[in-house]
Amino acid sequence: MAAGEPWWQLTKTPRRGVLMGAMWTLLGLAQMLLSLAGRPHHRNTVAIGALWLMLAVGYLSSAAAQFRQQRSRTASGTPGEPGLPRPPEEI
């Protein structure tokens, strides 16, 4: 983990967080729908689907927090990533 990164961030970029959150959302919803459709050989399918949906919420909230941090950094004029050149000032 890099210095300055909060411990709760699940991904390095907001885009990856949204993609991972979307994947876990689709898997969780599919699991819940299959369990409601009557897949009789698994008793814990609802619990697994709920856990996958909670994981999706974690990824999506992490991505939203990173997106807000990037926007606030851009608005304040500080560079977004260490080591990258600062954008030119507006005239």
Secondary structure as the mmCIF struct_conf table of DSSP 4:
data_model
#
loop_
_struct_conf.conf_type_id
_struct_conf.id
_struct_conf.beg_label_comp_id
_struct_conf.beg_label_asym_id
_struct_conf.beg_label_seq_id
_struct_conf.end_label_comp_id
_struct_conf.end_label_asym_id
_struct_conf.end_label_seq_id
TURN_TY1_P TURN_TY1_P1 ALA A 3 GLY A 4
TURN_TY1_P TURN_TY1_P2 TRP A 7 TRP A 8
BEND BEND1 THR A 11 THR A 13
HELX_RH_AL_P HELX_RH_AL_P1 PRO A 14 LEU A 36
TURN_TY1_P TURN_TY1_P3 ALA A 37 GLY A 38
TURN_TY1_P TURN_TY1_P4 PRO A 40 HIS A 41
BEND BEND2 ARG A 43 ASN A 44
HELX_RH_AL_P HELX_RH_AL_P2 THR A 45 SER A 76
TURN_TY1_P TURN_TY1_P5 GLY A 77 GLY A 77
BEND BEND3 GLY A 80 GLU A 81
TURN_TY1_P TURN_TY1_P6 PRO A 82 GLY A 83
BEND BEND4 LEU A 84 LEU A 84
HELX_LH_PP_P HELX_LH_PP_P1 PRO A 85 GLU A 90
#
